[in-house]
Each structure stands twice: as structure tokens, then as C-alpha cells.
Amino acid sequence: MTNNAMAQSYLDISPEVAQALAQNKAVVALESTIISHGMPYPQNVETALLVEQKIRENGAIPATIAVINGRMKAGLSRDEIELLGKEGHSIMKVSRRDLPFVVANGQHGATTVASTMIIAEMANIKVFATGGIGGVHRGAATTFDISADLQELAKTNVTVVCAGAKSILDLGLTTEYLETNGVPVIGYQTRSLPAFFCRTSPFDVSITLDSAEQIAAAMNAKWGMGLRGGMVVANPIPEQYALPENMINAAIEQAVKESEEQGVIGKESTPFLLARVAELTGGDSLHANIQLVFNNAQLAAKIACSYQRII
């Protein structure tokens, strides 16, 4: 059995997604950490279903990804999404290092950007929509806290549409790390790296592209040349939902200080910081988070449709 065939034996592709792939239709992957760890129930389930709907409205088929009872899943049922939403933080947050153990033990797992990319590539899904990628955490010079998302982007052939890196991170070091690993950061109609809740940051993207067609053509050229690794498409949050930088920065500074005082580290760091920022902004950041995910899903569907037309 080939390595790819062995990997496929751990993977279940939903009938709808399998049919779309067989017919060369556009498919967009979605992560599940945002359901179990990103927001409270039932808002998490409602948002997940609405994101899938946005993808359908823009001509593609959604494939929400998770691990259910030890099976990697590309495409979840409504009941499976409900399970992840209700169980919330009791569902294990799963990155590359965790996948073998969650599968071997027959557990449930909510996939991060990194593990969603892995499963998407196994299923031959080339476009993935999320909120924001992980990156280099503030203070990483001493903690070495760097998200596995960045290494995955360096080696896995999936394009990730996001609102930039999460603004709780060190954005400058995150862009440097991606550059070092040959990962292009494409600004969709922007030269400035979006900072999740904010449309701009002090940092530039690698290149600006203005259409889904241009992005799809770049994907085709990159992988056609045998250059492994993903691409980041940084899509600014719509202007009407963007939050003032001074408000967000103040909330982040306080949340980071509290996380250090409480010794919150590793995979618990991002959920803690996002939840605390939501509290400190009176829920404004959660509303913005939902809107930017919708915006990314729409662009991802357009890119996936353009990519299918040229391959």
C-alpha cells in the first residue's frame, strides 16, 4: 500500500464533498477549532453553518474538517458540527503533533490551521478559509512559542485565506518567519498586512493581487513548478466591521499581561487571549471575528472556483 493510500485509510470524505471532488467542482476546507474553542455555544454552531452557507452561495462546496471518533473527516454533518459546538473546550485541540494519538485512541479532535491543512491536502482540497493564522507569539524570543501553522504553510500545498495573522501575535516576527520559509503572503487588494480585527498593520505583504483569478493562477504556477508549500491570502476585514487599533491594542496588552501572570502557555494561549479580548471589548471583537470569517469564506470560494477552471 502506498503512503497516500495508507493515509486515505484513516480519512472519511463526506458523500457531498467526495462527489464534488470527483466532478472537479470547487471545494473549500474549514477548520473546527473555531467551533469548539473560538466562540461560545450556540453561536459557534450557528456561525459554522452560516460560513458553510456563504461558501455555497459563492459557488463552492464546504468541507468542515475535524476528527470524530478517531476518523479524520473532510465534510461534517450538522450533528457532528453540533457535537463540536456543544462539547466546546472538552474537545481536544489538535495540531500536527496530536493527530496520531487522537486517531489511534478513537477520540474527537478540533483541527487547527495546521491539521486542517494536512487533512485538506490528503483529501485533495486546495483552498481553506479561516479567521486568522497562528504565528510567532509575543515574547517568543524567550518562550519559543511559535505556532505549528507556520511550518505547515512551508510544506503543505494548501492556500489559506485569512484576515492576516491574529493581532494577539508578534506580526513582524510572523512575517519574517514566513518569508524565511518561502511562504508568500498575498495581500488581497491591500499592500498592508491586515491585523485580524484591523484592516492594516505597520507591516507589508509580499505581493498585492486584486482578483481571485490572479491568486488561482499563482497557485497553479507555484505547484506546477513543483514548489511545495502553501500560500497565505491576507483579506482585510470589511471596513464597517473593523475595530479601532487603539482599542484592540489596549485589550490585547491587558490580555497578554494576564496570560503571563496566570501562566497560560502553549495551545491554551490563543483561546485564552481571544476570549479575554472579547470580554474586554464588550463582545465587539467576537462580532468582528464572525464577520471576517464570512468575508474570508466568500473570497475562498471565489478562488477555489477560479482554480478549478484553470487546472
C-alpha positions as CSV (number, residue, x, y, z in Angstrom):
1,M,0.0,0.0,0.0
2,T,1.4,3.4,-0.9
3,N,1.8,6.1,1.7
4,N,-1.0,8.1,0.2
5,A,-3.3,5.1,0.2
6,M,-2.4,4.4,3.8
7,A,-3.2,8.0,4.8
8,Q,-6.5,7.7,3.0
9,S,-7.5,4.7,5.1
10,Y,-7.7,7.0,8.1
11,L,-9.9,9.6,6.3
12,D,-13.6,9.8,5.7
13,I,-14.7,12.2,2.9
14,S,-18.4,13.1,3.1
15,P,-20.6,12.0,0.1
16,E,-21.2,15.6,-0.9
17,V,-17.5,16.5,-0.8
18,A,-16.5,13.3,-2.5
19,Q,-18.9,13.9,-5.3
20,A,-17.7,17.5,-5.8
21,L,-14.1,16.4,-5.9
22,A,-14.9,13.6,-8.4
23,Q,-16.7,16.1,-10.6
24,N,-13.8,18.6,-10.3
25,K,-16.0,21.1,-8.6
26,A,-14.7,23.8,-6.2
27,V,-14.3,22.8,-2.6
28,V,-13.3,24.9,0.4
29,A,-11.9,23.5,3.6
30,L,-12.9,24.9,7.0
31,E,-11.3,24.3,10.4
32,S,-13.1,23.2,13.5
33,T,-11.1,24.8,16.4
34,I,-13.1,27.9,15.7
35,I,-16.2,25.9,16.6
36,S,-15.0,24.2,19.8
37,H,-12.5,26.8,21.1
38,G,-13.3,30.0,19.2
39,M,-16.7,31.1,20.5
40,P,-19.5,30.1,22.9
41,Y,-22.4,27.7,22.2
42,P,-24.8,28.1,20.3
43,Q,-23.1,31.0,18.5
44,N,-20.3,28.7,17.4
45,V,-22.7,26.2,15.7
46,E,-24.8,29.0,14.1
47,T,-21.6,30.6,12.7
48,A,-20.2,27.4,11.4
49,L,-23.4,26.7,9.5
50,L,-23.6,30.2,8.1
51,V,-19.9,30.0,6.9
52,E,-20.8,26.8,5.0
53,Q,-23.8,28.7,3.5
54,K,-21.6,31.6,2.4
55,I,-19.3,29.1,0.6
56,R,-22.3,27.5,-1.2
57,E,-23.7,31.0,-2.2
58,N,-20.4,31.7,-3.9
59,G,-20.3,28.5,-6.0
60,A,-18.2,26.1,-3.9
61,I,-18.9,23.1,-1.6
62,P,-17.8,23.5,2.1
63,A,-15.8,20.8,3.8
64,T,-15.5,21.4,7.5
65,I,-12.7,19.3,8.9
66,A,-12.3,17.6,12.3
67,V,-11.5,14.2,13.9
68,I,-14.6,12.3,15.0
69,N,-14.3,9.0,16.9
70,G,-10.7,8.7,15.6
71,R,-11.6,9.2,12.0
72,M,-10.3,12.3,10.1
73,K,-13.3,13.9,8.4
74,A,-13.4,16.1,5.4
75,G,-17.0,17.3,5.4
76,L,-19.1,17.2,8.6
77,S,-22.8,16.5,9.2
78,R,-24.9,19.0,11.1
79,D,-24.9,16.6,14.0
80,E,-21.1,16.5,14.0
81,I,-20.9,20.3,14.0
82,E,-23.4,20.4,16.8
83,L,-21.3,17.9,18.8
84,L,-18.2,20.0,18.4
85,G,-20.1,23.2,19.4
86,K,-21.8,21.7,22.5
87,E,-18.7,19.9,23.8
88,G,-16.6,23.1,23.3
89,H,-13.3,23.1,25.2
90,S,-13.6,19.5,26.3
91,I,-12.8,18.6,22.6
92,M,-9.1,18.3,22.2
93,K,-7.4,21.0,20.1
94,V,-5.5,19.0,17.5
95,S,-2.4,20.2,15.6
96,R,0.1,18.0,13.6
97,R,1.8,16.5,16.6
98,D,-1.5,15.4,18.1
99,L,-3.2,13.8,15.1
100,P,-1.7,10.3,15.5
101,F,-2.8,10.0,19.1
102,V,-6.3,11.3,18.7
103,V,-6.8,8.9,15.7
104,A,-5.2,5.9,17.5
105,N,-7.3,6.5,20.6
106,G,-10.6,6.9,18.7
107,Q,-11.1,10.4,20.1
108,H,-12.8,13.6,18.9
109,G,-10.5,16.4,17.8
110,A,-11.0,20.0,16.7
111,T,-8.4,20.8,14.0
112,T,-6.2,23.9,14.0
113,V,-5.0,25.6,10.8
114,A,-2.0,23.2,10.6
115,S,-4.0,19.9,11.0
116,T,-6.8,21.2,8.8
117,M,-4.2,21.8,6.0
118,I,-2.9,18.3,6.4
119,I,-6.3,16.7,6.1
120,A,-7.3,19.0,3.3
121,E,-4.2,18.0,1.3
122,M,-5.0,14.3,1.9
123,A,-8.5,14.9,0.5
124,N,-7.1,16.9,-2.4
125,I,-8.7,20.2,-1.3
126,K,-6.5,23.2,-2.3
127,V,-8.3,26.2,-0.6
128,F,-9.0,26.7,3.0
129,A,-10.8,29.6,4.7
130,T,-10.2,30.5,8.4
131,G,-10.2,33.6,10.6
132,G,-6.5,34.3,11.2
133,I,-3.4,32.1,11.1
134,G,-1.3,31.4,14.1
135,G,2.2,32.8,14.2
136,V,5.1,33.9,16.4
137,H,3.7,34.8,19.9
138,R,4.8,38.0,21.7
139,G,7.8,37.2,23.8
140,A,8.8,34.2,21.6
141,A,12.4,35.3,21.9
142,T,12.4,33.7,25.3
143,T,9.5,31.3,25.2
144,F,10.0,29.9,21.6
145,D,6.2,29.9,21.3
146,I,5.7,29.7,17.6
147,S,2.6,28.2,16.0
148,A,2.9,25.0,14.0
149,D,0.7,26.7,11.4
150,L,3.8,28.4,10.0
151,Q,5.8,25.2,9.4
152,E,2.7,23.6,7.9
153,L,2.4,26.5,5.5
154,A,6.0,25.9,4.4
155,K,5.4,22.3,3.4
156,T,1.7,21.7,2.7
157,N,0.1,22.6,-0.7
158,V,-3.0,24.5,0.5
159,T,-3.9,28.1,0.1
160,V,-5.1,29.7,3.3
161,V,-7.5,32.6,3.1
162,C,-7.5,34.6,6.4
163,A,-7.7,38.1,7.8
164,G,-3.9,38.1,8.3
165,A,-2.3,36.8,11.5
166,K,-4.2,37.1,14.8
167,S,-3.4,40.5,16.2
168,I,-2.5,38.9,19.6
169,L,0.7,37.8,17.9
170,D,4.0,39.4,17.1
171,L,3.1,40.3,13.5
172,G,6.6,41.5,12.5
173,L,8.3,38.2,13.5
174,T,5.5,36.2,12.0
175,T,6.0,37.8,8.5
176,E,9.8,37.3,8.9
177,Y,9.3,33.6,9.7
178,L,7.0,33.1,6.7
179,E,9.5,34.9,4.4
180,T,12.3,32.7,5.7
181,N,10.3,29.6,4.9
182,G,9.4,30.8,1.4
183,V,5.7,31.3,2.1
184,P,4.1,34.1,0.1
185,V,1.8,36.4,1.9
186,I,-0.6,37.8,-0.7
187,G,-2.5,41.0,0.2
188,Y,-5.9,40.8,-1.4
189,Q,-6.4,44.4,-2.7
190,T,-4.0,45.7,0.0
191,R,-0.3,46.4,0.5
192,S,-0.5,46.4,4.3
193,L,-0.7,43.1,6.3
194,P,-4.2,43.0,7.8
195,A,-4.1,42.5,11.6
196,F,-7.3,40.4,12.1
197,F,-9.6,42.9,13.8
198,C,-7.9,45.8,12.0
199,R,-7.5,46.4,8.2
200,T,-3.9,47.5,8.4
201,S,-0.7,47.0,10.4
202,P,2.8,48.5,10.2
203,F,3.9,45.5,8.1
204,D,3.7,44.9,4.3
205,V,2.6,41.8,2.4
206,S,4.9,40.1,-0.1
207,I,2.7,40.9,-3.1
208,T,-0.6,42.5,-3.8
209,L,-3.1,40.7,-6.0
210,D,-6.5,42.2,-6.9
211,S,-8.6,39.3,-8.0
212,A,-9.4,35.6,-7.3
213,E,-8.3,34.8,-10.8
214,Q,-4.8,36.2,-10.2
215,I,-4.5,34.2,-7.0
216,A,-5.6,31.0,-8.6
217,A,-3.1,31.5,-11.4
218,A,-0.3,31.9,-8.9
219,M,-1.4,28.7,-7.1
220,N,-1.3,26.8,-10.4
221,A,2.1,28.2,-11.3
222,K,3.7,27.5,-7.9
223,W,2.6,23.9,-7.6
224,G,3.0,23.3,-11.3
225,M,6.7,24.2,-10.9
226,G,7.0,21.7,-8.1
227,L,7.4,24.4,-5.4
228,R,6.0,22.8,-2.3
229,G,4.2,24.8,0.4
230,G,1.1,26.8,0.9
231,M,0.1,30.5,0.3
232,V,-1.4,33.0,2.7
233,V,-4.1,35.2,1.2
234,A,-4.5,38.1,3.6
235,N,-8.0,39.5,3.2
236,P,-8.8,42.6,5.3
237,I,-11.9,42.6,7.5
238,P,-14.7,44.7,5.8
239,E,-14.3,48.3,6.8
240,Q,-17.7,48.5,8.5
241,Y,-16.7,45.8,10.9
242,A,-13.1,46.8,11.6
243,L,-12.2,47.8,15.2
244,P,-10.1,50.9,16.2
245,E,-6.5,49.9,16.6
246,N,-6.0,51.7,19.9
247,M,-9.0,49.9,21.5
248,I,-7.8,46.4,20.2
249,N,-4.2,47.1,21.2
250,A,-5.1,48.1,24.7
251,A,-7.3,45.0,25.1
252,I,-4.5,42.7,23.7
253,E,-1.8,44.2,26.0
254,Q,-4.0,43.6,29.1
255,A,-4.9,40.1,27.9
256,V,-1.2,39.2,27.3
257,K,-0.3,40.5,30.7
258,E,-3.0,38.4,32.4
259,S,-2.0,35.3,30.5
260,E,1.6,35.7,31.7
261,E,0.5,36.3,35.2
262,Q,-1.7,33.1,35.1
263,G,1.0,31.0,33.3
264,V,-1.2,30.3,30.3
265,I,1.1,28.8,27.6
266,G,1.1,26.5,24.5
267,K,-2.2,25.5,22.8
268,E,-4.3,27.2,25.5
269,S,-2.7,30.6,24.9
270,T,-4.7,31.6,21.8
271,P,-8.2,30.6,23.0
272,F,-7.5,32.4,26.3
273,L,-6.3,35.6,24.7
274,L,-9.2,35.7,22.2
275,A,-11.8,35.1,24.9
276,R,-10.3,37.8,27.1
277,V,-10.1,40.3,24.3
278,A,-13.8,39.6,23.6
279,E,-14.6,40.3,27.2
280,L,-12.5,43.5,27.3
281,T,-14.1,44.9,24.1
282,G,-17.7,44.1,25.3
283,G,-18.1,41.5,22.6
284,D,-17.2,43.8,19.8
285,S,-14.2,41.6,18.9
286,L,-16.3,38.4,18.7
287,H,-18.8,40.2,16.3
288,A,-15.8,41.3,14.2
289,N,-14.3,37.8,14.2
290,I,-17.6,36.3,12.8
291,Q,-17.8,38.9,10.1
292,L,-14.2,38.5,9.0
293,V,-14.7,34.7,8.8
294,F,-17.7,35.2,6.5
295,N,-15.6,37.6,4.3
296,N,-12.8,35.0,4.1
297,A,-15.2,32.2,3.2
298,Q,-16.6,34.2,0.3
299,L,-13.2,35.0,-1.1
300,A,-12.0,31.4,-0.7
301,A,-15.0,30.1,-2.6
302,K,-14.2,32.5,-5.5
303,I,-10.5,31.5,-5.5
304,A,-11.5,27.7,-5.4
305,C,-13.9,28.2,-8.4
306,S,-11.2,30.1,-10.4
307,Y,-8.6,27.5,-9.6
308,Q,-10.9,24.7,-10.8
309,R,-11.4,26.5,-14.1
310,I,-7.7,26.6,-14.9
311,I,-6.4,23.2,-13.8
